[in-house]
């Protein structure tokens, strides 16, 4: 069951086509990556989903029915450009934004205490936002995004501005929210984080969807017959005409070989066994980073 | 919510009435200081060559005259030196002063305007009598006094039953002008406040979070209504504090003012000879104004004008990234308001004239100009037309601004021209 269905959405600004018949199907309880280079149309799509702007044509369905204005109370949105009122106290800020999402004050206060505790920010509760470090402000912003327990969370570059320790904590929190049943749409160029946490992705380039599906499937379909070969005795594996070539890759421990077209893996293994003492061979799948660059360059 | 919590805002809310009171008291205080605190005595030697007029100069707390009647002094400076600082000035009344109407006052220090006018007042009366006496008719002076005329024109207004009511045009003008200034100051300062708040939310990027929780239109209207209510509350606090302050001041200062009315009027800079309304006249004038309809209409225009201008400030505020870039959009708005204020001032002289009528019907000027006209009776159809136009235009401005706002708050980067911004309305 899909939680969000975006069907053939078109959006035009001042003669510039920002979204060209874009489809997006996000299953319930999934961490879904929305990828694309700068200016591809990710933010435009996100703004249409959370009803900040309206699509010129096309539709957005939530939970199987057309989305309405009241549904935005069920969305948590962390924009790429973070923003908080700087001159008010942390506690007031969180409660105010929670109430804007329709949370009763008492519950908002109770939830705020819980979240501040979780992020070790309790002692900063009475301070003004501008007195906090950037990392702490990011945490406050994250709290304001999730405090009302929305079913859909939209994170636009959530890890930017976090140090590795905090990024790790944030990742854990995002996973936890997913486990509690939230659907997470996650826009980023950080491909490492995509590989780590996204189950499915859609890649947008030049206002169109150019790639979509499960991360594993995409990797499989983009594999290039590359294998990492380990041999005993520290010998160097040479290329063998008619079987494979050696691909230079400084990062890998062993040698990376690329099978020639039509060559079966077992033939290559047999030959390697005859000529070297083969201790291991693993298939090398392309990274999302490579797939991203390759797809966008096309 | 950020606004009301600010310390500076709370402090200003309480301080402003005191500032107004202090500013209001300054003329009275100054005149008081002038008339009583100045205890220094100016000693003037009067060399009266005619021997007839030095008696006209009367000693008082500030002036002492040393009369040297009939004496002739060749050089007033020598006389001054000889007096060895026992005098401050030397006055020479030359023979033939009746014709020349000029006397000279010599001194080392410049003597103030007050001194010169006092001396002139003293001499005028005596010289006039002398001239009249020289004409040979002993009763002429009395006749002239009897012939003096000072016509007062009283405006008596009929109410609907045809009963007569006294009206003071002066009082009505003053009230009208106060209302016009109130509208102008309030709309301008709170409009600017709204604009700053819009720009601030855009600059610190929180606006994207907020509009993912509510519609841009709701945010804009919430801001306008919120600031408006804050303003009205602040305003109400001022009125209460001011009336308390004025009442207290009246108790303390009332007695001293009553004892020294001349000083008060002098302090208020009224031209000499101006008719000073007595307390009872002011009271009748105030009572003659239909306060219920006046204040009712004031509130109607006030709200209409505020909505109109505040929405424009919000709409155009959303088009800029920084407060410093906003002047190209605020300038036209402020200009229109200043024109309205000047039109209002100009309409005081003729609140029923064509300019007043037009400006009080055109929606951009009517909230201010109509204030000037309100204390005088405005035909009901003009009032109705003007209110309908004002609210119609206010709604239109809100609609236009909402469309600009919707687009503007999410666009960053380059500075936008007026034309570009108006394109967003489509």
Interface residues (C-beta under 8 A of the other chain):
Chain A: X47 X50 X51 X52 X53 X69 X72 X73 X75 X77 X79 X81 X82 X83 X84 X85 X86 X87 X88 X92 X96 X97 X100 X101 X144
Chain B: X1 X2 X5 X6 X201 X204 X205 X206 X207 X208 X209 X210 X211 X212 X213 X214 X215 X216 X410
